Amino acid sequence: MNLERNLFNFRIALDALVTNRFRALLTSLGIIFGVAAVIAMLAIGAGAEREILEQIRQVGSNNIIIKGKVQDPDKQLQEDDKNPSKGKEKRFSPGLSLLDADNISAIEVVSYVSPEIEIEAMFLREGIKNNGKLIGVNNHYFEVAGIAVAEGKLFTENQLETAESVCIIGRNVKARFFPDINPIGQPLKCGNNWLTVVGVLESRTISDASVQKLSIRNLNVDVYIPVKTMLLRYKNRAKVTVEDIKNASQRNFFSNENTPQKKAPLNYHQLDRLVVNIAESRWVEPATDLIGRVLSRRHNEVPDYEIVVPELLLKQEQRTRNLFNVVLAVIASISLLVGGIGIMNIMLASVLERIKEIGLRLSLGARKTDIVMQFMAEAVTISISGGLIGILLGVLISYSIEGLADIQTIVSPMSVVVSFAVSVSVGLLFGIYPARRAAEQDPIESLRHE
C-alpha cells in the first residue's frame, strides 16, 4: 500500500515537472554546472598527480643530480674589479670529476653513483650519416633511467675498466643504421673511432617537455659508451692541452679589449653530470647536505657545481598542485551549493503557486507525508537529472581540456560517484524545507486561497 502511495506521489511530481519543464531545466542548471565543474577539476588533479608520479619514475626515486657549472672568466673579472679583496682569495677548482664520484661513493647511505659525459658526434655506417650525442656512462646509468637492454647485453666489467671500443645504441639509432640486420657485433663509427655494438635499448616514449624540464635524455636517439672509453678515446676535459692554453690566452686577450668578439667560457669539468642514488628516501636530504660539504672541500669552495634533488622538487610541485586543485574543487562545489539554493527557492515558489492543489489533496484524504513525498520527489528528480547531465558534461569538458590545452586529465569512477552522490544529497537537503512547508498548509485556508 505504501509503495502504491509513493508511486502515485512520484507520478504527480513528474507531471508537475513536465508541466513546468523549462523552469525545472533552469533550476537544474546550478546542479549541472556544479557537477561538471567538480568532475573536470578532479580529472585535472588526477592527471597532474599521474604526471608527477611518471616524472618521478623517469628521473628515478631517491636520486640526487650534480651538474658542473662553467664559470665565465669575464664575469669573474668584473666581480673582482668591484671587490678587489676577493681577488686575493681566488681559488682553483679541479671541476666535476671521477674523483668526486669516488668520494661520494664512500658515503655510507649512497647506493651507487652514475657519471655522465656528453659530446656531439657524427655517426656513420655504410654511407649513412647522422649527427647525434655520444654519452659516456656506466651500467648504473640504465638503472637510474629504469630502462633495460632489449637486445644484447650491458657493458661487462672488463669493457668498463679497460675502455674498450663498444657501445649500446638507442632504438632509433638501430632503425636508422641497422634496419635489416641484427646490430649486435656490428661496427658503428662515432666521431673518429669505430665502436662495436653490444646492446640495443628497449623503446622509451618521453615527451619533449619532460626532456627539458627534468634534464633527462631521449634514450632512443643516443649512443652510449663506457665512461673511461670516452675519457681515453674522445675527450678528457680534466687534461689541459696546448690548444686549451691557446684558447684561454685568446679569451683573456679579447676580454681585456673592448671588442664585440667573445669566446665561450672554457668547460674544465671532466664530467657533465653525476647522479647519486640514495638507499632510502629518509636519507636524501641529509645526504644532499653531506655531498654539498664534500664537493665544497674538493672544489676549494668554488661554487662551480649545482645540486638538484628532482624528487623533492616534484613532490613540492605536487603539493602545490594539490592545494591548487583543492581550491578549484571548493570553488566548483560552490556551484552545487548555489544550485541547491536555487532548488529551494523554486520549490518554495512552487508551494505558493500550488496552495489550492495542496489543500485539495489534503481534503481528499492525502496525508502530510504524501505532500512531503511529492515535493521531495520533485526536488530529488531535478537534482538527479541535473547530476546525470552534469556527469556527461564534466566528462566532455575533461576530454576537451586534454585535447585542446594538452593537459592530462583522468576521469575516475570515484569522482563520478562522489559528484552524483553530492548532487542527490543537495536535492534532499534543500528540498526538505519546501516540502515540510507545503505539508503544513491548512486545507481549509488553502482551498480559499486565490
N, C-alpha and C positions, 0 to 999 in steps of 0.2 A: 504493500500500500504506500509506504513512504517512498519507494522507488518511483512509483507512478506519479506521486505528487511532485517529486523533484524533477522528473522528466517534463511534466506539464509546466512547472515554473521555468525550466530551462527553455522550453519552446516559446513561452511568452516573451522571455528575454531576447531570444533570437529574432522574433517578429518585430520587437521594438527596435533592435539594431538595424534590421533590414529596412524598416520604415525610415529611419534616420541614418542611413548608411554613410552619407557624406560627412555628417557630424561625427560619426563613430570613427571614420578614417582620420579626420583631423585630430580627434582625441588620441588616437594611437600613434601619431607621428612622433611624439616625445619618446615613447617606448621603442619605436622602430629605430630612430637615430641613436638613442642611448645604447641599445643592444649592439647595433652595428659598430658604434664607436668603441665600445668595450672590447668586442671581438677583434677589431682591427688593431687596437693598442696592444692587446695581449699577444696577437700574432707578431707584431713588430718586436715586442720584447722577447718572445721566444726565439725569433730569428736572430736577434742580436746576441742572445746568450749562446746559441749554437755556433755563431760566427766566432765568438770569443773562444769557445772551447776548441774549435777547429784550429784557430790561430795558435793556441797554447800547444796543441798536438803537433803543429808544424814546427814550432821553434823548440819543442821538447820541454818536458817538465823538469824543474829544478836546475835549469841551466843559467849560467852567468856568461855574458858575452863581453869580451875585452877587445876593443878596437884601437889600433895605433893611430894617433893624430900627428899630422905633419906640421911642424912649426914653420911659420912664414918668417924668414930672416929679416925681411924689410919691416914687417910689423914689429918684430922684436927690437930692431934698431930704433924705431920710433919710440917704443916704450922705454928703452934705455936712455934716450935723449931726455925724456920727460923726468925720469928718475935716475940720475947719474949714479946714485949709491947702489942701485941694483946691478949695474954693470960689473962691479967688483965681485958680485956674488953669482955671476953667471956659471952655470953648471953644465956638464956634458951628460947626455943620456945615450945609452947604447941602443935604445929603441926596443920595440917588442921583438922577442927572440925565443928560440927554443930553450934557452937557459931559464927564461921566465916560466915556460911550460914545466920544466923540470922542478923548479922551486915550488910552483903551485901544486904540482902533483904530490909533493911531500906533505901537504896538509892532510890531516887525518880524515876529514869528512869529504874530501874530494874523491869521487869515483874514478874519473878519468879526465884528461884534457885533450881537446881536439884542435890542433893548429891548422891554419889555412893560409895559403899564399895564392894570389890570383894574378895572372898575366894575360894579356891579349896575344893570340897566336893564330897563325894560318894553318888550317887543316887541309891535307892534300892526300888524295889516293886516286890513282888511275885517271888523272886529268881532272878530277872533280875537286874544286876548291871551295873553302868556306871559312870566313872569319869567325872566331869563337873564343871562349875563355878556357884556359888551361888552369886547373885548380890543383895545388899541392895539398894533400891531406893524408891522414892515417885512417885506419879502419873504423875508428870511433866516430869519424865524420858521418858515416852512413847510419850509425846507431843514433846519433843526435838527430839526423834528418828523419829517422823512422822509415827508412827505405831499404829494401833487400835487393840482392842481385838476382835477376830473373834467369840469366844465362851465364855460365862460367862460375867464377868464384871471386871472393875478395882477395886483397893482396896477402901474400904469405909473409911471415916474419922475416925470412931471408930477403925477399924483394923490398921490404920496407927498410931494412938495415943496410943493405948493400947498394941501394939506389939503382935498382935495375930499370931498364927502359921498358916499362909496362904501363898499361893504362886501363881504366874502366870507363866506358862510354855511356852516355845517356841514350834514351830510346830514340830521340830524333836524330842523333848522330848516326846510329845504326841504320835508320831508314834512309839517310842520305848517302852514306858511303858504302853500306853493305846491304843493299836492298834484296839481293837474290842469293846471298851466301851466308853461311854461319861466320860471324865475325871473330869468334874465339880462335886465337892463334894467328890472326891476320895482322899485317903491319898497317900502321896509320902514321903518316908524317905530321908531326905537330911542331911548328916552328922549324928549327934546323935539325931536329932529331926524329928518327924513326922509332915508334913505340909499338909494342906487341899488345894487342887487345886480350885481356884475360877475363873480362866480365862485362855484362850489359845490365844496367839498372832496370828495374821494373818501371812502368809508366807512372807518372805522378802528375795529377791535374792541380794546377795552382794559378790563382788569379794574379794579374799584374799589380793590383792594389796590395795584395799580401806581399809580393816580392819587394815593393818599395817600402811599405810600412814596417815590415818585420825584418828587413835586411836579410831575407833568405833567397836562395837561388832557385832558378828554374832548373831542376835536376835533369830535365830531358835534353838540354841543349849543350851541356858542358862535357869536357873530358877531364878525368881525374887521374892523377899520378901520385906516387909516394912523395911525401914532403921532402925527403932527402934527395930524391931524384930531381925535384925542382931546384933545390939549392945547389946541387952539384952540376947538373947538365944545362940549366937555364939561367936563373938569376938568383944571386945571393946578395941582397942589398946591404947586409952587415959588413961585407968586404969593400973597402974603399979602393977604387981603381984610379988609374991615371985620368980616365975620361971623367970620373966623378969630380976629381980635383979641378980639372979644367972647367967643367960646368959651374962649379962653385965659385971659382975665381971670376968667371964671366958674370955670374949673378951678382957678386959683390961689386964688380965694376959698374954694372948697369944701375945697381941700387944707389950708388953714390952720385950718379949723373941724373940730371933732370931730363929724362928721355922716356917716351911712351913705351919703349920696349921693356918687357918684364918677364923674367924666367919664372917658371913654376917652382915652388919650394922643393928641395930635394927630399925624397922619401927614403929615409935611412932605416926604416923598420924592416927587419928580416922577415917578420910575419905580418900579414894584414889583419889577422883576427885569431883570437883564442876563444874556444867555447869550453867552459868548465862545467862539468856535471857534478852536482852535489848529491850525496847519498840519500838524504832525507830533506823534505820541504822545510822542516823546522830549523835546519842549519843554513838555509840560503842567505838570510840577512846577516848573521854573524860571520859567515864565510866571506860574504862580499866585503865586509869591513876589514877582515884579516887579509884578503887578497889585495885590497887597496893599500894596506900598510906594506906588504911585501913588495908590490910594484913601486911604491914611493921610494923605498930603500934602494931597490935595484936600479931605478932610473934617476937616482940622485935628486929626488924631489922635483924633477921636471915633469909637469903635467902633460906629457905627450901621449896620453892614452885615455880612453873613455871606458868606464864600466857600466854595463847596462844589464838589468835583470828583466827580461821580457815578460816573464810570468807575473811578476809583481805589477808591472805597468799595465798588463792586460787585465789583471784582476781589479786594479784600481779603475780602469776604464769600465769593467763590468759593473762595479758598484755604482759608478756614476750613471751608467745607462739604466741600471735597475731603479735607481732613485728617480731618474727622469721618466721611466715608464710608469712607476707608481703614481707620479704626479699626473701624467696623462690619463691613466686609468681613473684616478679620482675625478679629474675634470670630466671625463666621459660619463662617469657614474652620476654626475650632477644632472645629466640629460635624463637619466632614468627617474631621478627624484622629481625633476620638472614634469616629466611625463606622468608620474603618479599624482602630482598635484593637479595636473590637467584633467586626469580621470575623475578625481574627487569633485572638482568644480563642475564638470559636465554632468556628473551623476546627481549632484545637488540641484543643478538647474533642471535636470530631467524629473527629479522628485517634485519640484514646484510646478512643472508643466503638467504632471500626471496625478495631481492630488485627487481629482474626481475619479480617475481609474482605480487608484489605490482604495479609495472609500468604497467604490462599487465592489471590488473583490472582497474586501473585509465584510461588507454587509451580506454577501452571498455565501459566506462561510469560510473564507480563506483565513488561515492563521497568520499571526505576526511572523512566524518563522518562514511561511511561504513568501511573504513580501520581502523578507530579508534575503531569502534564497534567490528570488527573482532579480533583485538589484545586484546582489553579489555575482550572479551568473553573468550579468551584463558587463560588470567591471572586469571579471576574470577573462571573459571571452575577448574583450578589447585588448587586454594585456597579452593573452596567449597569441592571438592573431598578429599583434604588433611584434611580439617576440620572434615568431616564425619568419615574418618578413624581414625583421632586423637581422636574423641569423644569415639569411640569404644575401642581404645587402652587405653585411660585415665580411662574409667570405669573398664576395665580389670585390669589395674595396681592398681587401688584403692582397688578393692576386693582382689587382690593378697597380697597387703600390709597388709590388715586386717587379712587375713588368715595366712600369714607366719610370720609377725612381731608382731602379737597380738596388733595392734594399731587400734583403732576405726576410721573408715572413713565413711563419709556421702557424697554421690554424690547428690547434689541438682540440680533441673531443672534449677535454675538461673545460676549456674556455667556452665552448658552445653550451655545455650543460649548465655551467655556472651562470652564464648570461641569461639563458632561458629560465632557470630557476628564479633568478632575481626579478625578471620581468613578471612572472606569475605571482611572486611574493608582493610586488608593488601593486598589482591589481587587487589582491586580497587585502592588503594593508589599507590602501586608500579607498577601497570600496565598502569597508565596514561601516564607517560613519554615515555616508549617504543611505545605505541600506537600513541601518537602525533608525535613522530619522524618518524614512518612509514608513517603517513598520509602526512607529509611534503615532501616526496620524489618527485622529478621531474620525471614525467612519461617518458620523452624522455631519460633523463640520466639513468633512471632505466632500460629501455629496452636495452640500450647499455652496461649495466653492465655485466661483465663476472665473 
